[in-house]
Amino acid sequence: MKKFIEGVSKKAGRELLRLFLTKRKYSKKSKHEIVTAADLISEKLILSQIKKKFPGHQILSEEAGMNNIKSDYLWIVDPLDGTTNFSFGNPLFSICIALTYKKKIIAGAVSIPVLKEFYYATKGQGACLNGKKIHVSKTADLKSGFITFCHGSRQQYVKEILKYYRELKLNFFDARQLGSAGIEMAYIAGGRTDVYFAPGTNSWDVAAGVLIVREAGGKVTNFKNQEWQITDKDILATNGVLHNKFYRFIKNA
């Protein structure tokens, strides 16, 4: 499975890199969302490979939606996570692919083409970056933590994140929006950042990263501090040590 997902991710990544360097036109899906030809090209490539290899599996992808196949296996695909970054020439974009069995994530990958980084996890077997084991940070002081965040496209989520952001910038070390949930989750797993949270997420944004964070020793819940499920619309991912502290911040804010 790792070989298949890595092969598909890198093939799509090469195509995205080609498009990134040559053509980046986009159109708006909503006030805070855009789509490019690259999204659709990458999606077509990834989905065609999954359908060929696993014709009986269900697939959910950001642009194509859900297929009509009923199966215990569900692929969750974001063919270009960080479309806005991509369209404006910012290299922080990724490809996110997760596989679930009976609604439990069993494999997840985040590929960052420009950085040539491939994060991967299989349930129960740990998480890796380019084949080497990774682990979350040991940061224990919340006010020393590096925090990243995102939000859904609806106005309610934008207003919600602004309330959190004000408190974070006034009272904490640093908080930034990198523009790709896949990268933000992968960075938690690799110990580069300590906390990621977002109201209004979709499963294709974060499903792959959820398993990678958990397998790297981190913790992932919703905003009620319950174990994150693929139907949840908000997410909190941390190195584990900071989880309850940041949950209290969300609750109080």
SULCORTA-V69282 format. One record per residue. N is the residue number from 1. OMEGA is omega in radians with two decimals (none if undefined). Layout:
# SULCORTA-V69282
N,OMEGA / N,OMEGA
This chain:
# SULCORTA-V69282
1,3.12 / 2,-3.13 / 3,3.14 / 4,-3.09 / 5,3.13 / 6,3.13 / 7,3.13 / 8,-3.12 / 9,-3.09 / 10,3.08 / 11,3.09 / 12,3.13 / 13,3.11 / 14,3.12 / 15,3.10 / 16,3.10 / 17,3.12 / 18,-3.14 / 19,3.13 / 20,-3.10 / 21,-3.04 / 22,-2.99 / 23,-3.07 / 24,3.10 / 25,-3.12 / 26,3.02 / 27,-3.08 / 28,2.99 / 29,3.11 / 30,-3.10 / 31,-3.07 / 32,-3.11 / 33,3.06 / 34,3.06 / 35,3.12 / 36,3.04 / 37,-3.13 / 38,3.08 / 39,-3.04 / 40,3.13 / 41,3.12 / 42,3.14 / 43,3.14 / 44,-3.14 / 45,-3.09 / 46,-3.09 / 47,3.14 / 48,3.13 / 49,3.12 / 50,-3.13 / 51,3.13 / 52,-3.07 / 53,-3.07 / 54,-3.04 / 55,-3.12 / 56,-3.10 / 57,3.04 / 58,-3.12 / 59,2.98 / 60,-3.14 / 61,-3.01 / 62,-3.06 / 63,-3.07 / 64,-3.10 / 65,-3.09 / 66,3.04 / 67,-3.01 / 68,-3.10 / 69,3.06 / 70,-3.08 / 71,3.01 / 72,3.13 / 73,3.12 / 74,3.01 / 75,3.10 / 76,-2.94 / 77,2.89 / 78,-3.01 / 79,3.08 / 80,3.13 / 81,-3.01 / 82,-3.09 / 83,3.14 / 84,3.06 / 85,-3.13 / 86,-3.02 / 87,3.14 / 88,3.06 / 89,3.08 / 90,-3.02 / 91,-3.12 / 92,3.03 / 93,-3.02 / 94,3.03 / 95,-3.08 / 96,3.14 / 97,3.08 / 98,3.05 / 99,3.10 / 100,3.03 / 101,-3.07 / 102,3.04 / 103,3.06 / 104,-3.11 / 105,-3.11 / 106,3.08 / 107,3.14 / 108,3.14 / 109,2.99 / 110,-3.14 / 111,3.14 / 112,-2.97 / 113,-3.06 / 114,-3.12 / 115,-3.09 / 116,3.13 / 117,3.14 / 118,3.10 / 119,-3.08 / 120,3.06 / 121,2.95 / 122,-3.08 / 123,3.10 / 124,-3.06 / 125,3.10 / 126,-3.12 / 127,-3.10 / 128,2.95 / 129,-3.09 / 130,3.06 / 131,-3.14 / 132,-3.11 / 133,3.09 / 134,-3.13 / 135,3.13 / 136,3.14 / 137,3.09 / 138,-3.13 / 139,-3.08 / 140,-3.13 / 141,-3.07 / 142,-3.10 / 143,3.03 / 144,-3.05 / 145,3.06 / 146,-3.00 / 147,3.02 / 148,-3.06 / 149,3.05 / 150,3.11 / 151,3.07 / 152,-3.03 / 153,-3.13 / 154,-3.08 / 155,-3.13 / 156,-3.14 / 157,3.08 / 158,3.13 / 159,-3.13 / 160,-3.09 / 161,3.13 / 162,3.10 / 163,3.11 / 164,-3.04 / 165,3.13 / 166,-3.14 / 167,-3.14 / 168,-3.08 / 169,-3.14 / 170,-2.94 / 171,-3.07 / 172,-3.08 / 173,-3.13 / 174,3.09 / 175,-3.06 / 176,3.02 / 177,-3.10 / 178,3.05 / 179,3.06 / 180,-3.12 / 181,3.12 / 182,3.12 / 183,-3.12 / 184,3.09 / 185,3.13 / 186,-3.14 / 187,3.02 / 188,-3.10 / 189,-3.09 / 190,3.11 / 191,-3.14 / 192,3.05 / 193,-2.99 / 194,-3.08 / 195,2.96 / 196,3.07 / 197,-3.09 / 198,2.94 / 199,3.05 / 200,3.13 / 201,2.98 / 202,-3.06 / 203,-3.12 / 204,3.10 / 205,-2.89 / 206,-3.02 / 207,3.13 / 208,-3.12 / 209,3.13 / 210,-3.13 / 211,-3.12 / 212,3.11 / 213,-3.11 / 214,-3.11 / 215,3.08 / 216,3.09 / 217,-3.13 / 218,-3.12 / 219,-3.14 / 220,3.11 / 221,2.92 / 222,-3.09 / 223,3.03 / 224,-3.13 / 225,3.04 / 226,-3.13 / 227,-3.08 / 228,3.09 / 229,-3.05 / 230,3.10 / 231,-3.10 / 232,-3.12 / 233,3.00 / 234,-3.01 / 235,3.02 / 236,3.12 / 237,-3.12 / 238,3.06 / 239,3.13 / 240,-3.13 / 241,-3.08 / 242,-2.93 / 243,-3.09 / 244,3.10 / 245,-3.12 / 246,3.05 / 247,3.11 / 248,3.08 / 249,3.14 / 250,-3.11 / 251,-3.12 / 252,-3.12 / 253,none
